[in-house]
Amino acid sequence: MNAAFLSNLGRILFSLPFVLFGAFHLMDPRKMAAMVPAWVPGGGSLWVILTGLFLVLAGVAFLLNRFVVPAALLLAALLLAFILTIHIPNTMNADANIKAMGMVGLLKDLGLLGGALMLAGKAKS
């Protein structure tokens, strides 16, 4: 298969979860607001909405192949923030279900962070 075809297909497939995750954030921000750490100012719903908007914008940037490098780098920073503030603390929770979901989220976002960095490294500015 052609390398350019595979790269474009990968970029498009990589973008879809972000568009969907972002849409889920925007559909019912109150459900996700509890995941925002209490020490973060501004209220959970505000951050869920802002995060949702950014996820949708990053996904659309990847789909359209426009502003890929800045979108990928900002997305990588956001995913790192999720890992540090949500997933790692959840992996230390006494509740086995929360601990397991924290590990799943950590590994998912770690993989997506790696993908975002690869996309930023391969994309044309």
Long-range contacts (C-beta under 8 A, 24 or more apart in sequence): 7-122, 8-65, 11-62, 11-65, 11-68, 11-119, 12-62, 12-63, 14-62, 14-115, 14-119, 15-58, 15-59, 15-60, 15-61, 15-62, 15-63, 16-59, 17-59, 17-112, 18-55, 18-56, 18-58, 18-59, 18-62, 18-75, 19-55, 19-56, 19-59, 19-60, 19-63, 20-59, 21-52, 21-55, 22-51, 22-52, 22-53, 22-54, 22-55, 22-56, 22-57, 22-58, 22-59, 23-52, 23-56, 24-52, 25-49, 25-51, 25-52, 25-55, 26-52, 26-53, 26-56, 35-86, 37-85, 37-86, 37-89, 40-85, 51-78, 54-78, 62-119, 65-123, 68-119, 68-120, 68-123, 68-124, 69-120, 69-123, 69-125, 72-116, 72-117, 72-119, 72-120, 72-123, 73-116, 73-117, 73-120, 75-112, 75-116, 76-113, 76-116, 76-117, 76-120, 79-109, 79-110, 79-112, 79-113, 79-116, 80-113, 82-109, 83-109, 83-110, 83-113
